[in-house]
Amino acid sequence: MSVILYGIIGIIVTMLGIGFYVARKVKGDSVNYIVAGRGLILPLAAATLMAQSLDSNATLGNTDLVASFGFWAGAALPVGLATCLFLTGLFFAKPMNRMNLTTLPDFYRRKYGRTAEILASVIMSVAYAFLLAGNLVAGGFLFEIFVGTSFQMGVFIIAALVLAYTVAGGLFSVAYTDFLQAGVALVGSIALIIFVTSQYGITIPSGMGPTNLGQLTDPSQGAYINLATIVALGLGDIVAIDFMERVFAADSPETARKACFIGAAGTLIIGIPFSIVALSANPILASLGVESGGQAVLYTLLQNAVPPWLGALVIAGILAASFSTSDGAILGTSAVIARNIGNIRVDESEAVATDGGTSDDNGSDGGLLGTDSDKLLTVTRLMSVPITLLGIFFAIRVSATGMLLVLAFDIMLAGAFVPLVMGLYWPDMATTPAALASMVGGSLTRLGLFVLVPTTYAYENTLLYIENDIFTASFDGLPTFIAAGVSLVVFVAVAYATKDSYGVRTLDRDGRRTIVAGGEDEE
């Protein structure tokens, strides 16, 4: 335990040191702060996408689900996330990088107008509060078990540490710490499966292995939930504000595309070993006479079945994963609230697309809230605090890692995915009323089903449930498909009804100008 504790302290000190050191690159410029000056080279862009993808939900939540329900229940998390990155690289990375966007809701503003921008921002902000919460949950349990704090105190400590360097350095701090975090997670994941395989062998309980495709086809084996997980992450994560923030920050469209493909491969390489190990976790613990009780099965395994150095390495990887997604969620959501809801814009004509910006001769940004910082930067930093507090609230209220991850992207799949795809690939029919109706219809459908179904991804709905006799636990998983379907049908129907009477806001070839009746709006 002392070795693990030293590992926890070491990774925290290292990440804080890196985060604060590279914070000087911000130089008072919101473009540097939010999208790293649009200058991330391929290794940094790929590492930060990989680290953002493999959070503690997809590692800790992954192993818990596999141990309880079978391989595909947990592996659906990294598979869905890798699918998202692959599809983003295939269809979205290049066009979205060319648009010179600062936040994802900027696209909705250019294509559909101010109301759509605000609505998309609200949907994404709510979803990301759940995502942040899921990572704080994992960190809270980690501190409770290995450091000796209470769960609630662990959540507050993790949140405070992540908030500190995120506020200081924005995406620069996030990207550079993500590079470390991805490396630690990769080494820890591979070392763990090698050790377990060589020392204990891989034991696959009957009906729970990767070849049991009934987990993907038979509703009684959780097929609805497993497929919904893959779809929610594979499609809903495409409209993730932190993923797209990294796409915007890449130094070229080709870098953005390659980074997505590398991130997808890395997500599988790191995530699947956790699923394989989890299949053997219960048999290994049983052979050692150990019961996990209510504790995460991976934590119990690391405490009792592996050498302290390996436990420390894997725990450091999980903690790093918790940090990596938490910082991205705080930064991305804060920027959306300041820029897209608060409507604070800055003139980017003088922004330097590397490490530059509006700074004094000494490269200082005048402090966190100094006068040399532009207004968008200052407000984004201020918004980080309430966003973090909201994440803490949800973490303490709903302490389920994997469920919170999927629910976050389920919300965005229902409310924001269809307008993005249609705006890019069906632009002549994508009207503003269609986008607004789609966002409202999909979101309300998902919200309604959330409060009516007693479980969400096999976890009891303790947040907001209205008891009824119509929707039972067997319905779990289907709301993902129903809400997305409503969003699509409503969009198409309203688009056809309004294409002639309302008109369409179209984007130029690079997506940087909105062409409307009577002229062009410079964005």
C-alpha positions as CSV (number, residue, x, y, z in Angstrom):
1,M,0.0,0.0,0.0
2,S,2.9,2.4,0.7
3,V,4.3,1.7,-2.8
4,I,0.9,2.5,-4.3
5,L,0.6,5.6,-2.2
6,Y,4.0,6.8,-3.4
7,G,2.9,6.1,-7.0
8,I,-0.2,8.2,-6.5
9,I,1.8,11.1,-5.1
10,G,4.4,10.8,-7.8
11,I,1.9,10.9,-10.7
12,I,0.0,13.8,-9.1
13,V,3.2,15.9,-8.5
14,T,4.4,15.2,-12.0
15,M,1.1,16.2,-13.7
16,L,0.9,19.3,-11.6
17,G,4.5,20.2,-12.4
18,I,3.9,19.7,-16.2
19,G,0.6,21.5,-16.2
20,F,1.9,24.6,-14.4
21,Y,5.1,24.7,-16.4
22,V,3.5,24.8,-19.8
23,A,0.8,27.2,-18.6
24,R,3.1,30.1,-19.6
25,K,2.4,29.2,-23.2
26,V,-1.1,30.7,-22.8
27,K,0.3,34.3,-22.8
28,G,-3.0,35.9,-22.1
29,D,-4.6,34.6,-25.4
30,S,-7.9,32.7,-25.3
31,V,-7.0,30.9,-28.6
32,N,-3.9,29.6,-26.9
33,Y,-5.9,28.7,-23.8
34,I,-8.9,27.0,-25.5
35,V,-7.3,25.3,-28.6
36,A,-3.6,25.5,-27.9
37,G,-3.0,28.1,-30.5
38,R,-4.2,25.6,-33.2
39,G,-0.7,24.3,-33.3
40,L,-0.7,20.7,-31.8
41,I,1.7,18.5,-33.7
42,L,0.7,14.8,-34.4
43,P,2.2,13.2,-31.3
44,L,0.5,15.6,-28.9
45,A,-2.8,15.6,-30.8
46,A,-2.9,11.8,-30.9
47,A,-1.9,11.4,-27.3
48,T,-4.4,13.9,-26.0
49,L,-7.2,12.2,-28.0
50,M,-6.2,8.8,-26.7
51,A,-6.0,10.0,-23.1
52,Q,-9.3,11.8,-23.4
53,S,-10.9,8.7,-24.8
54,L,-9.6,6.3,-22.2
55,D,-10.8,7.8,-19.0
56,S,-11.4,6.1,-15.7
57,N,-14.9,5.3,-16.8
58,A,-13.5,3.1,-19.6
59,T,-11.0,1.4,-17.4
60,L,-12.5,1.1,-14.0
61,G,-16.1,1.0,-15.3
62,N,-15.0,-1.4,-18.0
63,T,-13.6,-4.0,-15.5
64,D,-16.5,-3.8,-13.1
65,L,-19.0,-4.4,-16.0
66,V,-17.0,-7.3,-17.5
67,A,-16.7,-9.0,-14.1
68,S,-20.4,-8.7,-13.4
69,F,-22.0,-9.2,-16.8
70,G,-19.5,-10.4,-19.4
71,F,-16.9,-9.3,-21.8
72,W,-19.1,-7.1,-24.1
73,A,-20.7,-5.3,-21.2
74,G,-17.4,-3.6,-20.4
75,A,-15.5,-3.9,-23.7
76,A,-18.3,-1.9,-25.3
77,L,-16.8,1.2,-23.7
78,P,-13.4,1.1,-25.4
79,V,-14.9,-0.3,-28.6
80,G,-17.5,2.5,-28.7
81,L,-14.8,5.2,-28.0
82,A,-12.5,3.7,-30.6
83,T,-15.3,3.6,-33.1
84,C,-16.0,7.3,-32.5
85,L,-12.4,8.3,-33.1
86,F,-12.3,6.2,-36.3
87,L,-15.5,7.7,-37.7
88,T,-14.3,11.2,-36.7
89,G,-11.1,10.7,-38.6
90,L,-12.9,9.3,-41.6
91,F,-15.7,11.9,-41.9
92,F,-15.3,14.8,-39.6
93,A,-11.7,15.7,-38.6
94,K,-10.6,17.4,-41.8
95,P,-13.7,19.5,-42.5
96,M,-14.1,20.6,-38.9
97,N,-10.4,21.5,-38.6
98,R,-10.6,23.7,-41.7
99,M,-13.4,25.7,-40.2
100,N,-11.1,27.4,-37.7
101,L,-13.6,26.9,-34.9
102,T,-12.9,27.6,-31.3
103,T,-15.7,25.4,-29.7
104,L,-18.0,22.9,-31.2
105,P,-21.2,25.0,-30.8
106,D,-19.5,27.6,-33.1
107,F,-20.5,25.2,-35.9
108,Y,-24.2,25.4,-34.9
109,R,-24.0,29.2,-34.8
110,R,-22.6,29.4,-38.3
111,K,-24.9,26.9,-39.8
112,Y,-28.1,27.4,-37.9
113,G,-27.9,30.7,-36.0
114,R,-27.7,32.0,-32.5
115,T,-30.6,30.0,-31.0
116,A,-29.2,26.7,-32.2
117,E,-25.8,27.7,-30.8
118,I,-27.3,28.3,-27.3
119,L,-29.4,25.1,-27.4
120,A,-26.5,22.9,-28.5
121,S,-24.3,24.5,-25.8
122,V,-26.8,23.7,-23.0
123,I,-27.1,20.1,-24.2
124,M,-23.4,19.6,-24.3
125,S,-22.8,21.4,-21.0
126,V,-25.3,19.1,-19.2
127,A,-23.8,16.0,-20.8
128,Y,-20.3,17.0,-19.8
129,A,-21.3,17.6,-16.2
130,F,-22.1,13.8,-16.1
131,L,-18.9,13.0,-17.8
132,L,-16.9,15.0,-15.3
133,A,-18.8,13.4,-12.5
134,G,-18.0,9.8,-13.7
135,N,-14.2,10.6,-13.6
136,L,-14.5,12.2,-10.2
137,V,-16.3,9.1,-8.9
138,A,-13.4,6.9,-9.9
139,G,-10.9,9.2,-8.3
140,G,-13.0,9.5,-5.1
141,F,-13.0,5.7,-4.7
142,L,-9.3,5.5,-5.4
143,F,-8.5,8.0,-2.7
144,E,-10.8,6.3,-0.3
145,I,-9.2,2.9,-0.8
146,F,-5.5,3.8,-1.3
147,V,-5.1,7.1,0.5
148,G,-7.5,6.7,3.4
149,T,-9.8,9.7,2.8
150,S,-13.6,9.5,2.6
151,F,-15.1,9.1,-0.8
152,Q,-16.5,12.6,-0.7
153,M,-13.1,14.1,0.3
154,G,-11.4,12.1,-2.5
155,V,-13.8,13.6,-5.0
156,F,-13.1,17.1,-3.8
157,I,-9.3,16.6,-3.8
158,I,-9.3,15.2,-7.4
159,A,-11.5,18.1,-8.6
160,A,-9.3,20.7,-6.9
161,L,-6.1,19.3,-8.3
162,V,-7.4,19.1,-11.9
163,L,-9.0,22.5,-11.7
164,A,-5.8,24.1,-10.6
165,Y,-3.6,23.3,-13.6
166,T,-6.6,23.4,-16.1
167,V,-7.3,27.0,-15.0
168,A,-3.7,27.9,-15.3
169,G,-2.8,26.4,-18.7
170,G,-5.9,25.4,-20.6
171,L,-5.4,23.0,-23.5
172,F,-1.7,23.4,-23.4
173,S,-1.6,22.0,-19.8
174,V,-4.2,19.4,-20.7
175,A,-2.4,18.2,-23.9
176,Y,1.1,18.0,-22.3
177,T,-0.2,16.1,-19.2
178,D,-2.3,13.9,-21.5
179,F,0.9,12.8,-23.3
180,L,2.2,11.5,-19.9
181,Q,-1.1,10.1,-19.0
182,A,-1.5,8.1,-22.2
183,G,2.0,6.7,-21.8
184,V,1.4,5.6,-18.2
185,A,-2.0,4.0,-19.1
186,L,-0.5,2.1,-22.0
187,V,2.4,0.7,-20.1
188,G,0.2,-0.2,-17.1
189,S,-2.4,-1.9,-19.2
190,I,0.1,-4.1,-21.1
191,A,2.1,-4.9,-18.0
192,L,-1.1,-6.0,-16.2
193,I,-2.3,-8.4,-18.8
194,I,1.2,-9.9,-19.3
195,F,1.5,-10.5,-15.5
196,V,-2.0,-11.9,-15.1
197,T,-1.5,-14.2,-18.1
198,S,1.9,-15.5,-17.0
199,Q,1.1,-15.9,-13.3
200,Y,-2.6,-17.0,-13.3
201,G,-3.6,-17.6,-16.9
202,I,-6.7,-16.3,-18.5
203,T,-9.9,-17.9,-17.1
204,I,-13.1,-17.1,-19.0
205,P,-16.3,-18.0,-17.1
206,S,-18.8,-19.8,-19.2
207,G,-21.0,-17.6,-21.3
208,M,-19.0,-14.4,-20.5
209,G,-16.2,-14.4,-23.0
210,P,-15.8,-12.3,-26.2
211,T,-17.0,-15.2,-28.4
212,N,-20.4,-15.3,-26.6
213,L,-22.1,-13.0,-29.1
214,G,-25.4,-13.6,-27.3
215,Q,-24.3,-10.5,-25.3
216,L,-24.8,-8.6,-28.5
217,T,-27.9,-10.4,-29.9
218,D,-30.0,-11.7,-26.9
219,P,-31.8,-9.1,-24.8
220,S,-31.9,-11.4,-21.9
221,Q,-28.0,-11.3,-21.9
222,G,-28.0,-7.5,-21.9
223,A,-27.8,-7.1,-25.7
224,Y,-29.8,-3.9,-25.8
225,I,-27.6,-2.3,-23.2
226,N,-24.3,-3.4,-24.8
227,L,-25.3,-2.3,-28.2
228,A,-26.7,1.0,-26.9
229,T,-23.3,1.6,-25.2
230,I,-21.4,1.1,-28.4
231,V,-23.8,3.3,-30.4
232,A,-24.0,6.1,-27.8
233,L,-20.2,6.3,-27.6
234,G,-19.5,5.5,-31.2
235,L,-21.8,8.2,-32.5
236,G,-22.7,10.5,-29.5
237,D,-19.0,11.1,-28.8
238,I,-18.5,12.6,-32.2
239,V,-20.2,15.7,-30.8
240,A,-18.0,15.7,-27.8
241,I,-16.7,19.2,-27.0
242,D,-13.4,17.9,-25.7
243,F,-12.7,15.6,-28.7
244,M,-13.6,18.3,-31.2
245,E,-11.5,20.8,-29.3
246,R,-8.5,18.7,-30.0
247,V,-9.5,18.3,-33.6
248,F,-9.6,22.1,-33.8
249,A,-6.3,22.4,-32.0
250,A,-4.4,20.2,-34.5
251,D,-1.9,22.1,-36.7
252,S,-3.5,20.9,-39.9
253,P,-6.5,18.9,-41.2
254,E,-4.3,16.0,-42.0
255,T,-2.8,16.0,-38.5
256,A,-6.3,16.0,-37.1
257,R,-7.3,13.0,-39.2
258,K,-4.2,10.9,-38.4
259,A,-4.5,11.8,-34.7
260,C,-8.0,10.3,-34.6
261,F,-6.9,7.1,-36.2
262,I,-3.9,6.7,-33.9
263,G,-6.1,7.5,-30.9
264,A,-8.6,4.9,-32.0
265,A,-5.9,2.2,-32.1
266,G,-4.5,3.3,-28.8
267,T,-7.9,3.2,-27.2
268,L,-8.3,-0.5,-28.1
269,I,-4.8,-1.4,-27.2
270,I,-5.2,0.0,-23.7
271,G,-8.9,-0.7,-23.1
272,I,-9.3,-4.3,-24.2
273,P,-6.6,-5.8,-21.9
274,F,-8.6,-4.4,-19.0
275,S,-11.6,-6.3,-20.3
276,I,-9.6,-9.5,-20.6
277,V,-8.1,-9.2,-17.1
278,A,-11.5,-8.6,-15.7
279,L,-12.8,-11.9,-17.0
280,S,-10.2,-13.6,-14.8
281,A,-10.5,-11.3,-11.8
282,N,-13.2,-13.2,-9.9
283,P,-11.6,-16.7,-10.4
284,I,-8.2,-15.2,-9.3
285,L,-9.7,-13.6,-6.2
286,A,-11.6,-16.8,-5.4
287,S,-8.4,-18.9,-5.6
288,L,-6.7,-16.4,-3.2
289,G,-9.7,-16.5,-0.8
290,V,-10.4,-12.8,-1.3
291,E,-13.8,-11.2,-1.7
292,S,-14.2,-7.8,-3.4
293,G,-17.4,-6.9,-1.5
294,G,-18.7,-3.6,-2.7
295,Q,-15.3,-2.4,-3.8
296,A,-14.3,-2.1,-7.5
297,V,-13.0,-5.5,-8.6
298,L,-9.9,-4.0,-10.3
299,Y,-8.9,-2.3,-7.1
300,T,-9.3,-5.6,-5.1
301,L,-7.2,-7.4,-7.7
302,L,-4.5,-4.8,-7.5
303,Q,-4.4,-4.9,-3.7
304,N,-4.2,-8.7,-3.4
305,A,-3.0,-10.4,-6.6
306,V,-0.2,-8.3,-8.2
307,P,3.1,-7.0,-7.0
308,P,3.1,-3.5,-5.4
309,W,5.1,-2.0,-8.2
310,L,2.6,-3.2,-10.8
311,G,-0.4,-2.1,-8.6
312,A,1.2,1.3,-8.3
313,L,1.7,1.6,-12.1
314,V,-1.9,0.6,-12.9
315,I,-3.3,2.8,-10.2
316,A,-1.3,5.7,-11.6
317,G,-2.7,5.0,-15.0
318,I,-6.3,5.0,-13.7
319,L,-5.7,8.2,-11.8
320,A,-4.0,9.8,-14.8
321,A,-7.1,8.7,-16.9
322,S,-9.4,10.4,-14.4
323,F,-7.3,13.6,-14.6
324,S,-7.1,13.5,-18.4
325,T,-10.9,13.5,-19.0
326,S,-11.7,15.7,-16.1
327,D,-9.5,18.5,-17.2
328,G,-10.8,18.3,-20.8
329,A,-14.4,18.3,-19.5
330,I,-13.8,21.4,-17.3
331,L,-12.0,23.3,-20.0
332,G,-14.4,22.4,-22.9
333,T,-17.5,23.2,-20.9
334,S,-16.2,26.4,-19.5
335,A,-15.2,27.6,-22.9
336,V,-18.7,26.8,-24.3
337,I,-20.4,28.6,-21.5
338,A,-18.2,31.7,-21.9
339,R,-18.1,31.9,-25.7
340,N,-21.3,30.3,-26.9
341,I,-23.8,31.0,-24.1
342,G,-22.2,34.2,-22.8
343,N,-21.6,35.3,-26.4
344,I,-18.1,36.6,-25.5
345,R,-16.1,36.9,-28.7
346,V,-12.5,38.0,-29.4
347,D,-10.8,39.2,-32.5
348,E,-8.6,36.3,-33.6
349,S,-6.9,38.2,-36.4
350,E,-3.9,38.8,-34.2
351,A,-3.8,35.3,-32.6
352,V,-0.6,33.4,-33.3
353,A,-1.2,29.8,-34.3
354,T,1.7,28.3,-32.3
355,D,2.7,29.3,-28.9
356,G,2.2,33.0,-29.4
357,G,-0.5,35.4,-28.5
358,T,-1.1,38.8,-27.0
359,S,1.6,39.0,-24.4
360,D,4.1,41.3,-23.0
361,D,7.8,41.1,-23.7
362,N,8.4,38.7,-20.9
363,G,5.8,36.2,-22.1
364,S,3.6,36.8,-19.1
365,D,-0.2,36.6,-19.3
366,G,-0.6,39.0,-16.4
367,G,-1.7,36.3,-14.0
368,L,-4.8,34.1,-14.1
369,L,-7.2,37.0,-14.2
370,G,-4.7,39.8,-15.2
371,T,-5.5,42.7,-17.4
372,D,-3.3,41.3,-20.2
373,S,-5.7,38.4,-20.6
374,D,-8.6,38.8,-23.1
375,K,-12.1,38.8,-21.8
376,L,-13.0,35.3,-23.2
377,L,-9.9,33.8,-21.5
378,T,-10.8,35.5,-18.1
379,V,-14.5,34.4,-18.2
380,T,-13.6,30.9,-19.3
381,R,-11.3,30.5,-16.3
382,L,-14.0,31.8,-14.0
383,M,-16.6,29.4,-15.4
384,S,-14.3,26.5,-14.5
385,V,-15.3,26.8,-10.9
386,P,-19.1,26.3,-11.2
387,I,-18.6,23.6,-13.8
388,T,-16.4,21.7,-11.4
389,L,-18.8,22.1,-8.5
390,L,-21.6,20.7,-10.7
391,G,-19.5,17.7,-11.5
392,I,-18.8,17.2,-7.8
393,F,-22.6,17.3,-7.1
394,F,-23.4,14.6,-9.7
395,A,-20.4,12.5,-8.6
396,I,-21.6,12.3,-5.0
397,R,-25.3,11.9,-6.1
398,V,-24.7,9.2,-8.7
399,S,-21.6,7.2,-7.9
400,A,-21.5,4.9,-11.0
401,T,-18.6,5.3,-13.3
402,G,-19.5,3.5,-16.5
403,M,-23.1,4.6,-16.5
404,L,-22.3,8.3,-16.2
405,L,-19.9,8.0,-19.2
406,V,-22.5,6.5,-21.5
407,L,-25.3,8.7,-20.3
408,A,-23.3,11.8,-21.1
409,F,-22.9,10.8,-24.8
410,D,-26.4,9.3,-24.9
411,I,-27.6,12.9,-24.2
412,M,-25.5,14.3,-27.0
413,L,-26.5,11.6,-29.5
414,A,-30.1,12.4,-28.9
415,G,-29.8,16.2,-29.0
416,A,-26.8,17.3,-31.1
417,F,-25.5,14.5,-33.4
418,V,-28.1,14.7,-36.2
419,P,-27.8,18.5,-36.8
420,L,-24.0,18.2,-37.0
421,V,-24.1,15.4,-39.6
422,M,-26.9,16.9,-41.6
423,G,-25.2,20.4,-41.6
424,L,-22.1,18.9,-43.0
425,Y,-23.4,16.3,-45.4
426,W,-27.0,17.4,-46.3
427,P,-26.4,21.2,-46.2
428,D,-29.0,22.2,-48.8
429,M,-31.8,20.7,-46.7
430,A,-30.5,21.5,-43.3
431,T,-32.7,24.4,-42.1
432,T,-32.6,26.1,-38.8
433,P,-36.1,25.0,-37.8
434,A,-35.1,21.4,-38.6
435,A,-32.1,21.6,-36.4
436,L,-34.0,23.2,-33.5
437,A,-36.8,20.7,-33.7
438,S,-34.4,17.8,-33.9
439,M,-32.5,19.0,-30.8
440,V,-35.6,19.6,-28.8
441,G,-37.4,16.5,-29.9
442,G,-34.4,14.1,-29.3
443,S,-33.4,15.7,-26.0
444,L,-37.0,15.7,-24.5
445,T,-37.5,12.1,-25.6
446,R,-34.3,11.0,-24.0
447,L,-35.1,12.9,-20.8
448,G,-38.6,11.5,-20.7
449,L,-37.4,7.9,-21.0
450,F,-34.6,8.5,-18.5
451,V,-37.1,9.4,-15.7
452,L,-39.5,6.7,-16.7
453,V,-37.1,3.7,-16.9
454,P,-36.0,2.4,-13.5
455,T,-32.4,1.5,-14.6
456,T,-29.9,3.2,-16.9
457,Y,-27.3,0.9,-18.4
458,A,-28.1,-1.7,-15.7
459,Y,-27.6,0.8,-12.9
460,E,-30.5,1.8,-10.7
461,N,-31.8,5.3,-11.5
462,T,-31.2,7.1,-8.2
463,L,-31.1,10.6,-9.7
464,L,-34.6,11.1,-11.0
465,Y,-37.1,8.3,-11.5
466,I,-40.9,8.5,-11.8
467,E,-42.4,5.1,-10.8
468,N,-44.6,3.6,-13.4
469,D,-45.8,0.2,-14.6
470,I,-45.2,0.7,-18.3
471,F,-41.4,0.9,-18.6
472,T,-39.6,-1.9,-16.8
473,A,-35.9,-2.7,-16.5
474,S,-36.2,-4.8,-19.6
475,F,-36.6,-1.6,-21.6
476,D,-33.1,-0.5,-20.6
477,G,-30.9,0.3,-23.6
478,L,-33.7,1.0,-26.0
479,P,-34.0,4.7,-25.1
480,T,-30.7,5.3,-26.8
481,F,-32.0,4.2,-30.2
482,I,-35.5,5.7,-29.7
483,A,-34.3,9.2,-28.9
484,A,-31.8,9.2,-31.7
485,G,-34.4,8.0,-34.1
486,V,-36.8,10.7,-33.0
487,S,-34.1,13.3,-33.6
488,L,-33.5,12.0,-37.1
489,V,-37.1,11.7,-38.1
490,V,-38.0,15.1,-36.8
491,F,-35.1,16.7,-38.6
492,V,-35.9,15.2,-41.9
493,A,-39.7,16.0,-41.6
494,V,-39.1,19.6,-40.6
495,A,-36.4,20.1,-43.2
496,Y,-38.7,19.1,-46.0
497,A,-41.5,21.2,-44.6
498,T,-39.4,24.4,-44.3
499,K,-36.8,24.2,-47.1
500,D,-38.7,26.4,-49.4
501,S,-40.5,28.8,-47.0
502,Y,-37.6,29.4,-44.6
503,G,-34.4,29.1,-46.6
504,V,-31.1,27.5,-45.7
505,R,-28.0,29.1,-44.2
506,T,-25.1,27.6,-46.1
507,L,-21.3,27.6,-45.4
508,D,-18.6,28.4,-48.0
509,R,-16.1,25.8,-49.0
510,D,-14.0,26.2,-45.9
511,G,-16.9,26.6,-43.6
512,R,-15.7,30.0,-42.4
513,R,-18.5,32.2,-43.9
514,T,-22.3,31.8,-43.5
515,I,-24.1,32.7,-46.7
516,V,-27.6,33.9,-46.1
517,A,-30.3,35.6,-48.2
518,G,-29.1,39.1,-48.9
519,G,-25.4,38.6,-48.4
520,E,-22.7,37.0,-46.2
521,D,-22.2,37.0,-42.5
522,E,-18.5,37.0,-41.5
523,E,-18.0,34.6,-38.6
